[in-house]
Amino acid sequence: MWTPDEIAHLCYEHYRIRLPKKGKPEPNREWTILAAVVKIQPIADQACECPDKQVQVTKEVVSMGTGTKCIGQSKMRKSGDILNDSHAEVIARRSFQRYLLHQLHLAAALKEDSIFVPGTQRGLWKLRPDLLFLFFSSHTPCGDASITPMFEFGDQPCYPVSRDWAHDLSVEASGNLETTEDKRKCEDPDSPVTKKMRLEPRTPDRKVTNSVVHHQSFGNQESDPVLPSVSSSNLTSEELASITRTAPGGAKVVDVHRTGAKCVPGEAGDSGEPGAAYHRVGLLRVKPGRGDRTCSMSCSDKLARWNVLGCQGSLLMHFLEEPIYLSAVVIGKCPYSQEAMHRALIGRCQNVSALPRGFGVQEVKIQQSNLLFEQSRCAVQAKRADSPGQLVPCGAAISWSAVPEQPLDVTANGFPQGTTKKGIRSLQARSRISKVELFRSFQKLLSSISEDKWPDSLRVQKLETYQEYKEAASAYQEAWSTLRKQAFGCWIRNPPDYHQFK
C-alpha cells in the first residue's frame, strides 16, 4: 500500500518542487524541519481476484509546513492575527484545517470531488470511507518523543528504547533555541556518537530483555511482561541506571538526546542529573522561548491530543459527524526511539475512557523512514564542513495547502514575511492559517449554507465570538475536558480573552 520511504520521498519532492525559494533556509547557514499531511486513496476499479494482492493507492500531499520557532507570551495578541506556534508540525496541521475547510465548501456546494459525503444527521458530513490521512515529519516531534538514547559505541544505530531519555536535541527537536557555545557532547553534530546515530539505518524487530528495548509495541504495552508502565516517570537515578545500563549488542547507554521543551508548571519536573537520568519521561512540556516563556505545548503533546480529539479542531466539528484522525505517523531519518514515540503519542492517553461517541484513543501506526531531509540540521551540518559562521534554525515558516486560491503562506515572527510594525493591524498582515483567518473561512462556509441546513449545534443559540463557536461544539469540548481530567491535567490553556475576536 505504502512504505515510510515512499511517504518521505513524496514529501521531500513536494517541498523541493512545489514550494518556492522564499521562506526556505539560506544554504549552508540555516536548517529547518518539514511536516506534511498525505492523503491515501485506493485506485478505483482494481481487480480483486487475488486476496493477497497489494491494494494500489494514490498518495497526495494535501498540506505542508516548515518552521522551528514560537513567539513568547509577551507577543501574543488578543485579535487572533498572529501565529503563536510556528513549529513545522503545527503549521502542517493548521494548513490541513484550511484544506478541510475548502473540502467542506465543495461538499456544501454538492461538488462530487469533495473528500466528504453526507452524514446521517442534518448538516453533518463524514470522511469518505476509502480515504486515509498520514502525518509526516522530518524529525521526531519536540517534547517527550524526542527523549531518545545515545549509545557508547559509534557503530550502534539508534535502537528503540523504553525508558527515561532526554535534552539537547533542543535545537533540532524544539527548534526554538539556537546552538549555544557550550554545547554538550550529545548535541554536537560532529561527535562520533551523533554522526553514527544519524547515518546508520535502524535495526528492526530487535528485542532485549530487562526492559531495555522492545520494538513494535503498537498494542497494549502491558502485554510485554517486563516492560515498565508508562507512568514510571518518577524513577530514581539508581533505578534508571539499572534499566539503562546496556543496550542491544552490548552498547552502553551513556546519555540521552535532550528536548528543549520544559516541563509545565504542576508536573514533577526533570531531575537535571548528568547523563541518562537528566529527563523524566511521559510529562507535558512547553516549548522554550528566548528569554520570554511561551504558552505553546510541545509537538509531542499536541500530536497526542490530536490522536484523541482529531486534527480538525473544535470549529470544524460543527460540520463533522466524527473526528478526522491520522492513520499513521511517519518520521524521517533522525535520532529515533519507537518506544518513545509510542509512549508520547499513544501510551500517555491509553487509559482515557468515557469519551463521547465517535472519539477515542487511536492506535495510530508509527514508522520511520531511512531518508534524510536535505535541509535538516544533520544534513546541512554534514554538507557545510568547515564553512565559517554558526549554523542556525531558519527564522521563516512556510504553510502550503491543497486549495485553489493562494495556497502558499510564508511567515516570520507569526506574521507574513516582510510585515512592518506599522502594517501589523492591516488585513494583509494576517497569515492565512492564523486563528482569525481560519475563523473567517469558517464563517464564509457557514454563510454559504442556508440556515435550515445548518447543523443543530449552530442553531440553538446566536453565536458571535470565536470562543463562543468553539464552546458550542459540545461533543468536542466534552472529549477535551475528559482528556484533561484523565491524562493532561496540567495542559497550559490560553485565557478566554485571547479568543473573544469576531
Disulfide bonds with the S-S distance in Angstrom:
none
